[in-house]
Amino acid sequence: MADNVGGCPFCELNVVDVVAASEFAIAFRDRYPLAEHHTLVIPRRHVASLFELDANELADVWALVADVRWSLAKEFGIEAFNVGLNDGVAAGQTVLHAHVHMIPRTNGDSDDPRGGIRWVIADKARYW
């Protein structure tokens, strides 16, 4: 589990919610999913930004992201993902425990998926 920092919803996860784990990271389904099987990967150590982690922790988080992607693809036949993070309040981070979003995508779940994460600032999304 994650370090237990009082008041952090990610630090207070129930072990049964964990769907994958590694030495320095854990993964669980997002409680407010954008898509079915939307999964978060977080470092076990409570830090607000992934960039506060040391090199071993950071590498382990990204390795678990890759493992979760592979598992979701294999188990549910998912062929596409948006993978990203909000690093800081100005970037939309609302839980100040670093986390990576693994958002499964399917053909037809959006009228026009072009631009992907560029839609976070909608008036700059269309560049084509």
ABEGO torsion letter per residue (X at the ends): XBBBBBGBAAAABBAAABABBBAABBBBBBABBABBGBBBBBBABBBABAAABBAAAAAAAAAAAAAAAAAAAAAAGBABBBBBBBBEAAAGBABABBBBBBBBBBBGABABABGEAAAABAAAABAX
